[in-house]
Amino acid sequence: MGARDKEMNRRDFLKIVGISAAATTAAWAGCSPENNPVSGGRAARTAVPTDRMTYRTNDKKGDRVSLLGYGCMRWPTLPSPDGRGNVIDQDAVNELVDYAIAHGVNYFDTSPVYVQGWSEKSTGIALKRHPREKFLIATKLSNFANHTRENSIAMYRKSFEDLQVDYIDYYLLHSIGNGGIDTFRARYIDNGMLDFLLGEREAGRIRNLGFSFHGTVDVFDEVLAMDERAHWDFVQIQLNYVDWKHASGNNVDAEYLYGELAKRDIQAIIMEPLLGGRLSNVPDHIAAHLKQRRPEASVASWAFRFAGSPEKVLTVLSGMTYLEHLQDNLRTYSPLEPLTDEDREFLEQTAQLLLRYPTVPCNDCQYCMPCPYGLDIPGILLHYNRCVNEGNVPSSSQDDNYRRARRAFLVGYDRSVPRLRQASHCIGCGQCIPHCPQSIDIPKELHRIDRFVEDLKQGREF
């Protein structure tokens, strides 16, 4: 078979890659329709270095890992040709991967469930165009719905096929902690999958084995204690300057998680450095507060510097949908300027300011999707959060800015979330709740937002 036959072009890919979720680009649109969907005027504008990436060394295996890791959860999408949902824009993915590698990024993180099940295939197509030694691939055993041994092994083997590799550099037990320790045991212990994966590491088909964590401290402690048996090579945790001391829901403060890993000399891979974009799309006065201290730096760069500064951090993942996001993060890590003690104190003060704003702790991970009734759950929650940050969620119809805020919320809602996918169509089935790593009572929040929308539409007092 010639190279021409091996390469899948965009048209062929669009024929097979169908996604029922709405495009994630809406997650970056502002509440106000006039807002810039990418930078909002808060990005850095300096040149992007090509050869100054900060690297960390894997203490156990010696890998040289870029401090900026590419999270493949939010690949760009296009409207499907048949008008139903969206499809991955493979040309755009290829361009992003090429640019990342050319600027020093070598770590790519995906999963069988990302982008409605198509991330691994798309990532594999993009990376196959580069020499294998140019990249490190991470993926996961995402056996949430069916954790029989047969299905779990089939999922594991399918990852190799979709990624087009014969070994996986970093393999994770995915999102342990959701459902408690009994769910962890069912997914990985009772079915023999941990023993199977340890054998695969011994055989060299897995180079590094670890787990990603969302959940309660008792599950984290118990699974971490299995290090004596599993010899975890790394652990992936949620870490940012808000969650460091102020984790919400069932999540655990990152200060504790990182500290426990450091005690055991286990390196950390960082997810959610921006809290699903919430630490880049902050209220205007907080953005000004950050820009005043470092006028040349983007708002997001503060969060990435925080996540990358601890010495036991191996890489920091970012789901970069747009080239502008990638370029901004490359500036931050090429090279990293570690935080000072004064910077850390400043960011703790910033976290305290952010905690005053009642946003829904949605990180746009898409684990709740697809909704069986077609709702765009992340789109609804993220629109609400943007409007909170922009001052467009009036507390009363008597507020001075009520008319402007009402228009901004309602117009922005219709533009970012199609009407048939809005909160009014939630029947409260609850199928989304167990999948949310942030422990959000999603139906409750959707019904609350829907009541608020109806009050705005009717001009009622509230």
Summary of the structure (lengths in Angstrom):
residues: 462
radius of gyration: 21.5
end to end distance: 66.9
largest distance: 70.0
contacts: 1530
relative contact order: 0.13
helix: 45%
strand: 13%
